[in-house]
Amino acid sequence: MTKRGTLYAYEFEILQGEKYLLAFPFDFAGGTQGESIKDVTENAADWLKMQLEERLMSNIEIPAATYGNEPKEGGRVLLVAIEASLDTIDAVPAYKAAEMLGVSRGRVTQMVGANLLDGFRKGRDAYVTIDSVNARLKESPKPGRPRREKVTSA
């Protein structure tokens, strides 16, 4: 079953760089690149989805889309549309993230607060993104608290 979200559409300016095609949205800061028009279009869609989901998770206002933009740098305009919502984010409940990481639920809450994991609340339930859990597992952190370095006096 496909998770459905709100449809968002934004215009990007596509420019030819030295090696790659560059894509810059008119309504966000940042951008992406690709080797071909297909590649840069797919990368722009992925980039836009990540930007929107990050804002949704953090309760940050999403910029209003503008249309009919003229190229600023002599490129061409590309319209990119994606579906995004908290439901389209690949995430697990916080208790499941704790099981996956071998830590307590309270530790998951601390890790989200310390930006070691990406998480969000939906109603009363807390969720953690699968990508952040997998990244944490890949780091293979040692259990327990980090050791304090001894301070020696000079």
Buried (B, 14 or more C-beta within 10 A) or exposed (E): EEEEBEEBEBBBBBBEEEEBBBBBBBBBEEBBBBEEEEBBBBBBBEBBBBBBBBBBBEEEEBBEBEEEBEBEEEBEBBEBEBBBBBEBBEBBBBBBBBEBBEBEBEBBBEBBEEEBBBBBEBEEEBBBBBBBBEEBEEEEEEEEEEEEEEEEEE
